[in-house]
Amino acid sequence: MELRVVELAHQRGLTMSDIAKKVGISRVNLSNSLNGNPTLSRLTEVAEILGVEVSELFKPASAQKVVSGYLECDGRIVKVDNLDAVKRFIDEVEKKE
């Protein structure tokens, strides 16, 4: 899931450097600790600084479009697992018309 720490910090007039100072680490270390697989303790520290719940650090799942399935046209069946794959399929079908 994608974090929205920068967005929340900006709303509060803070920079990532400001948050890093409050945590007691460098901005680079903060960035590294939040990217990939952040620990719950790091997320809790950042959430407290921003005055939000840990869950608010994450972009809502509803904002992420999930597409999965199979499309068929003229006997050709294509598995799609993202919106771009659907768009490519539609483009190919339209070119054949």
N, C-alpha and C positions, 0 to 999 in steps of 0.2 A: 504494500500500500504506500501511497505517496504522502509525504509529510507536508504540512503547510506552515512550518515554523517561520519561514521568511515572511510570509503573508501576515501572520499574526503579529510578528515583531514589528513590521512596518505599521500596522494599525495602531500599535501602542507607542510609536515613535522611537523604537529601538532598532539597533543593527545587530547582526550576528556577532560582531565584536563586543557589543555591550553585553549580550547574553553570555558570551564566553568568559568575559571578565567576572561576571557574577558567579559563574560556575567555578572559576578559578583555573581555566585552561586557555590555550590559545584558540584563536578563531579557526585555524586549520584543524586543530584537534577536535573542536566542536563539530565542524563540518564532517570530518572523518567518522566521528562517533555516531552521527545521525544518519549518515548514508549507509545503505546496505542493511545491516541488522543491528539497530540501536538497542541498548539494554533498557530494561524497564526503569532502572535507577536514573539513567541519563534522561529518559523521557520525562520522568517525574520531576527532576530538577528543572528542566526547561519549562514544563507546564506550570510549575509553581512561580517561576520568574515571570511568565506571561499571564499568570492569573487565570488559567484555564484548566479544565480536566484533561488528563492524558488523552482521552478519546478525541478531544477537539483538535489535537495536533494532526490528526489524519484527515485527508480529504474524504468526504462522504462516499460510500460505495455507490450511491445513486448517481454520482457525478461521473462514474466510470461506466462506459457503455460496454456491455457484455453481449457478444454476438456469437452464436454457435449453431451449426446445422449443416444441411445439405441443400444445394440448389440444383435444379435440373432444367435443362433446356435442350430440345431436339435430341433427347436420349443421352446427353452428356450430363453426368452427375459430378458435382464439385463440392468438396467439404470446405466450409468456411469457418474460421475461428476468430475473425475480427472484422471490423467495419471496412477496412481497406480491401480485404478479400472479396467482400460483397460488391464493392464499387468496381473492382477489376473485372469481376464476372459480368456485371451489367454492361461495362464498357465493351467487353468482348462480344456480348450478345448484340449490342446496338451496332457494332461494326459489321456484323454478318447480315444485317437487315438490308 
